Amino acid sequence: MSDAGLIAATAARYAGAGRFAQGFVSGKLRRDPATAAILALGADGFGHLLDLGCGCGQLALALLLAGHATDVTGLDRAGSKIADAARAAEGLAARFEAADLATAPLPDCDTAMLIDVLYQMPEALQGDLLTRVARVARRRVLIRAFDPDRGWRSAVGFAMEGAGRLLRGDIRRAAIAPLPLPALAAPLEAAGFAVRITPCWQGTPLPNVLLVAERQPDAS
């Protein structure tokens, strides 16, 4: 199946959530650089995929429909999005649950995925979550992160995050707190993962990068 066909098939599963939700899913999968980047990685097989901060679950379901994941567990604190994800996943090997990532127990998995999640959490909670993820991920961890050290891109990213929160009425939320990339990599490297980081901002002015951590064969 082509990427365009896969996106259409994934979006079709959200018809029950309404036209707005279906349009959001389709647009997000088509325009977000993370879609193509992670689909390309998925050819190696993600096994049991744990999607943390999954939102509507569209990327995880696309990976499942593509045959890149054998089954999916998605966690997110937004109950309405979890309901849309669960409805879209009907008949598939996927389950979605509402959970606070700061406190929720994490199930064992082959691959853990965190897309645009960590920088929205307080710094101390980011480190704790990364340590817990490193314990449960048997093979790899995928993180799309906000790099605070990309000069003008970072400045644009901070400005767009602030504007987005203002438009959504989220101005009381704590300011975003993106960790420097070495600080994101450190807990994973300490747990025996080899980490590589590549840009993930194609076609946008944002400072997004994709961190791919692979557990080394001799890691305990």
Secondary structure, DSSP 4 states (H G I P E B T S, - for coil): --HHHHHHHHHHTTGGG-HHHHHHHHHHHHH-HHHHHHHHHGGG--EEEEEET-TT-HHHHHHHHTTSEEEEEEEES-HHHHHHHHHHTTTSSEEEEE--TTTS----EEEEEEES-GGGS-HHHHHHHHHHHHHHEEEEEEEEEE-TTSTHHHHHHHHHHHHHHHHHT-TTSPPP-PPPHHHHHHHHHHTTEEEEEEE--TTSSS-EEEEEEEE-TT--
